[in-house]
Amino acid sequence: MSPTLVFELDNGSTFTFNFQMDGRLTIIGFQEGRAVTGALNEEQAEELRDAINEYIHKRKG
């Protein structure tokens, strides 16, 4: 089973991050009853990781 993170935003939309066992990261977004999905490549996943780390560092700083 692939690890999954689900976030619900203040506006009611939800985003699911599904970490595939083959290394892909699939993002599924739901808003107003519509779903959008796509997979990030390794470079995009690293960019997302770096952006989140920078945000956390600045927020704590």
BELPEQUI-V188613 format. One record per pair of residues at least 6 apart in sequence whose ideal C-beta (glycine too) atoms are under 8 Angstrom apart, sorted by the first residue. I is the first residue (numbers start at 1). GAP is how many residues later the second one is. D is the distance in whole Angstrom. If there is no record, write none. Layout:
i;gap;d
I;GAP;D
I;GAP;D
//
This chain:
i;gap;d
2;16;6
2;17;5
2;18;5
2;19;6
3;15;8
3;16;5
4;12;6
4;13;7
4;14;5
4;15;7
5;11;7
5;12;4
6;8;6
6;9;7
6;10;5
6;11;8
7;7;7
7;8;5
7;9;8
7;10;8
8;6;5
9;6;7
11;20;8
12;19;8
13;16;7
13;17;6
13;18;4
13;19;8
14;15;7
14;16;5
14;17;8
15;12;6
15;13;7
15;14;5
15;15;8
16;11;7
16;12;4
16;13;8
16;14;8
17;8;6
17;9;8
17;10;6
18;7;7
18;8;4
18;9;8
18;10;7
19;6;6
20;6;6
20;19;8
23;19;7
24;15;5
24;16;7
25;14;7
25;15;5
25;19;8
25;20;5
25;23;8
26;11;6
26;12;7
26;13;5
26;14;8
27;10;7
27;11;6
27;12;8
27;13;7
28;7;6
28;8;7
28;9;5
29;6;7
29;7;5
29;8;7
40;8;7
//
